[in-house]
């Protein structure tokens, strides 16, 4: 499946959020650069602005680590980790601990991380007494769906997740359910790439920094040949300088050129049947998908 079907923006947003979360955990330039590409592919708005701010903070940490104030780098690193913990667990003790660390930072970092803590504090202040119990029940239901891969379990888990207050937990659980739903919806197709939805996606209008995620139903054999079998060409048949990144052992991200695609140009995403799964199964046909760039 080329994941861009019913809710393309939500899928792109989920991919960007996961990449930013990874960059915050690893503090590596590679992960920051990858996350920045995904974030920049989003439409302008609060989501893109918020994720960009988080990446800006990580970039400052990396810059300081590579030649700035080492002590301040440690302080920002510790404060960021504390804020992430508060966002994940939503406990008052974690918020208070993080606030102490954040208040010792420079103004710009203090305002940004303090704003994230304010959001967590608002959730805690307005949370029903049994909200944590509801989260635990919903999480157990998602785990059950992930193990059983049955539609009934997905539907039951979705109802529980949607009853939660908006926030990190709800977003994360819904994303996990989306993955399970994608597996169920496509499990009857025999090829290693699910191409049933390509007629819907063909000739889409997308932005210049569009990132395509290609999902396989089997683990892909990763080597130089694999990457050569996924290409993008322009309307004249010339190969475009895109980047490929393995996101999981069953999915590959096709990143736009560094300066973006040309507005008004028509491109083709090509997936050759030379791609193989780890058990040496090949695609049953080559796949071509056209898309046009718009503002």
N, C-alpha and C positions, 0 to 999 in steps of 0.2 A: 504494500500500500504506500502511495505517496500521501503522507498524512496532511491533508488540507481539505477535508470534506465538509461536514456539516457546519462546524464552527471554526473556520480557519484562523481567525484572530485569536481565539482562546487557546488553540493549540500552539500558535506562535508565542503567545504570552507565557504559557506553561513552560515551553522550552527555554525561553529567556530567563524566567524565574529560577529554574533548575540550574542554569549555567551560572547565574549570579550567586546562588547559594554555594555552588561548588567553588567559585572564585573566592568567596568569603572564607571558606574552609581551608583552601590550599594556599592562598596568598601567593600564587605564581602568576608571572606575566602572561604565560600561555593561556591560562584559564581566563584571565581578565580580558585578553584580546578576543578570545572566542566568545565570551559573554557579551562583549561590546558589539560584536558583529550581529548577534541575535537581537540585542536591545535596539540597535540602530535600524533594524528591519521592521520594527513596530511603527504603527502610525503615531503621529505626535499626540501627546495627551498625558494624563497623570501617570499612567503605567510606565511609559517610556521615561518620563522625568524622574520618577521615584527610583527606578532601577538604575538609571544613569548616575544619580546621586550616590547610590550605594557603590557603584563601580568607581566613581571618582574618589571615594574614601579609601577603597582598597588600593587604588593607584598611588595615592599619597603615602600609604603605608609602605608600598613597595619602593617608592622613590626615596623615602626616608631611610629604609633599610639598606638601600644601595649607595648611600653617601650622605645621608642627613643625620639628624639627631637620633642615635640609637635608643636612648632612654625614652624619647618621645614616641618612637615607633613602638616600643614595648607597651607604653601606656595606651596608645590607640588600639593596639592589637588586643590587649586585655579588656579594654572597654567594649570593643566590638564583639568579642566573644561573649562577654557578659550580657550585652543587649540581645544577641542571637539566642542565648539561653532563656532570657526573659520572654522573648517572642515565642519560643517553642513551648515552654512550660507554663507561662502565664501565672506565675506564683508571685505574691507580694514580696517575699523575701528575696527573690531573684531580681525583681524590679529595683528594690532598695539598694541591693549590692551594686547593680549596674549603675544606678544613679550616682553613687559615691564616686565611682571610677570616671564616669562621663564628666562630672562637674570639675574634674582636675585638668581637663583638656583645653586646648585653644578654642577661641570663640567659634570658628567655623565648624569644627568637628563636634564641639559641645552642642551647638544648635541642631545639627543634623541628627546625631545619636540621641540627643534629648527629645527630639520630635518623635523618633521611633518609640522611645520609652513612654512618651505621653500617650501614644496610640494604644500601647499594651495596657497602660494604667486605666484608660477609659474602658477597655474591654473587661478588665478585672472588676472595676467599679460597678459595671452594669450587668455582670454575669450572674445568671441564676445560680442558686446554691448547688444545684445538681448538674451544672453544665459539664464538670469534669467527668461525672459518671456517664453522661450522654456521649462524651467524646470517646471514652473507653469502650462503650457498647458499639459505637459506630466503627471504631478501629477493629474490633474483633470481627464485625460483620464483613469488613473489607478483606481482612485476612482470610476469612472463610471463602469469599468469592475468588480470591487469588488462588486458593488451593483447589477449589472444585471446578472453576471455569464453567459454571452453569448460569444461565440467564436468570433463573429464579433468585439465586444468591446475589447476583449483581443488582437486581431490582430491589431486593430487600435492603441491601447495604446502601443503595442510592437514597432510598427514602429516609434512612437514619442519618446519613451524612447531610442531606438537604435540610434536616430539622435543626442542625447546629447553627450557632451564630456565625456570621461571616468572619473569616480570619484565616490564619496560616493553616490551622488544622483542617478546616473545611476544604480549602483549596488543595492541600496535599492529598487528602483522602479522595476527593473527586478526581484528581489527576490519576491516582492509582486505579480507580474504577474505570476511567477512560481507557487505560491500557488493557485491562481485562476485557472490556467491551469490544475493543478493536480485535483482540485475539478471537473472541467468540464469533464476532460478525464475519470474520474471514477464514475461519478454521476449516471450512469444507473445500476450499480451493486447493488443488494439488501442487501448484508451482511454488517455488520458494519466494517469489514476489507476488503479492496479491494485487492484481491489476484490474479487479472488477470495477473500481471506482474511477479509472482513468477517463472514460467518456465524460464523466461529470467534470473532471478537472481540466480537460483539454481546452486550450484557447482561453485560459483564465487571464484577466488583467491583474497584474501584481505590481508592487512598488519596486524601485530600483535596487533595494537591498534585500530582496526576498531570499529567505533561506528555506530550501526544500528538505524535508526529512523523509528518507526512503526506508521503509520498514520491511523486514523479511520475516518469514515465519519459521526459518531455521537459522542456526548460527552460520555466519558467513565465513568462508575461508579468506582471511585477510593477507594479501601480499600485493606487490607492485602491480601485478596483472589485474587484480580486482579493481584497483583504483583507476586503471586505464580503461576499464569497461563502463565507467560512468562518466559521461561528458556532457557539456552544453555547447551547442553550436548556434551561430547567428543565422540570419536569413540568407546569407551567401554561402553557408556551409562551413564557415571558418570556426575553428575551435576557440572557445572563450576561456580565459584564464581564471577558472573558478578553483576553490579549494574544497577538499573533501576531509571530513573528520568522522571517525568512528565514534558514535555516541553511546551505543551499547553493542553487545556482540551480535545483535540482530538489526541494527539500524545505522544508517550513514547520513550525515548532514552534508548537503551541497551548499556551500557558502557562495555568496555573490562575489564578483570581482571587487578588489579593494576600493575602487572608485564607484562601484555600483554598475548595474546594467544601464544601457543607453535608453533614455525615454523615447517611446515610439517604436523601438526595435522589437521584432518578433524573434523569439529564441525557441530552441528545441532541447529538451532534456532527453538524453539518450541513455538507455540501459541495455547493454549488450548481453546476449545469452552466454557470453564467456564467463560470467560470474558463476561461481560454484559455492554450494554449501559445504560444511566441513565433512559431510558424508559423501561428497563428490556429486551431489545432484545438481543438474544445470537448469537454467530457465528454459521453459518450453517455447519461448519466442522472445524476440527482441522487443523492447518497449520504447515508444516515442511519445513525448508529450510536449505540445506547443504552449507557449505563454508569451504575452505581450506586456511591455513595461509602460506603466502610466504613472502620473504624479501621485 
